[in-house]
Amino acid sequence: MAKPFMGNCIVVVHFDLPKRTEEQAVKGATSTAPIYRGLAAKGLIRKDYLNGDAGTGGVYLWETRASAEAWFTEDRMVELTQRFGVRPRLSWYDTHVTVDNLKGETRVNGEALAEAG
């Protein structure tokens, strides 16, 4: 029997760093984007880079919490701390309901709901 789909996992990574210029943010993000493109096979669906007055970081959408946990190990946290000079804070969220306007659907635990027309 197949294991039931339990929803995706979102991890918000936050660094307490000053807001960068758009040019700095784009340069930094595009330089690391190939790393995250390569994580598709390990369960990363999407990453959005963040840059704002409250800090910098990223929003990661993973297929499962286990996939996210496999990436965000203590060794990864040490690596990120060394790279950015400050330890990131991670917030973990399970996401069971998704409104996807690009696909025109609402999904519950990965299954599209029948929309009333």
N, C-alpha and C positions, 0 to 999 in steps of 0.2 A: 504494500500500500504506500502511495506517495505521501511524503511529509507535507502537511498543509503549509501554504505560503503564509508567512507571519508578518508581512509588510516590510517595506524598505527601512533603511536607517539613514538619518541625516546627522552629520557631525558638523558643528560650527566650530571652527578654529579661530581663536582671537589672540592677536599679539598686541600688547599695550605699547604701541609705537605711534609716532606722529603720522598724520595723513601725508601721503606722498603726492607729488604732482601727477597729473594724468600721464605724462611721458614716463616718469619713473615707474608708475604702477603698470603700465602696458609693457614696458621693457622687462620688468621683473617677472610678470606673468607669462609673457611669451617665451621667456628663457627657460621656464620650468614646465610649460605646458606639455612637451613631449613625455615627460615622466608620467604625467597623469593620463595622457592618451594611452600609454602602455599598460595602465592598470585596468583597462576594460576587461581583460581576461581574468582579473582577480576580483571583479565585482563592482568596480567603480562605474557608476552610470554617468555621473556628471560632477564637475567642479566649477564653482563660480568664485572668482577672486574678489575679495572685498577691500575697499579703500575708503576710509571715512574719518570723520572727526573723532570717533570713538576708538579708532585703531585700524589695524589691517588684519587680513586673514583670508579664510575661505569657507565656503559652504560645500560640503561633499555629500552627494547622494549615492549611497551604496545599496547593492541588491539585498544584503542582509547585515545584521549587526555583527555576525561572525566575520564577514569580509572586512568591515571597518575595524574591528578589534585586531585582526591579523595585520593591518597596515599601521595602526596607531599604537605601536608597542612602546615600551620604555626606551628602547634604543632609538626609535624614531623621534621621540620627544627630546632626547639628548641631542640628536642631530639637528633638529629644528632650533633648539635653544642655542647651539653653537653657531648656526647660520645667521640667526636674527638677533642674537645677543640678549634675548629675553625668552623665558619659557612660555609656550602658548597655553592658553586655557581652552579646554575642549568641553563642549556641551553636546550631549547625546540625546537624540530623539528617535522614537519609533514612529513611523508614519503609516497609518493604516488606510487613510482616505486621501486620494489625490484628485484634484480638479486639473485636467490637462486640456487647456484651451487650444493647444496646437493640434491635438488629436480629436478635439471636440468630444471628450468623454470624462466621466467621473469613474474612478476605480476604487474598489474596496479590496484591500489585500491583493492587489494585482488583477482583479477581475472587473471588467467593465460592467457598469450597471446599465440596465435597459432604461433609456431616457424616454420620458413621456413626451410625446410630440404634440 
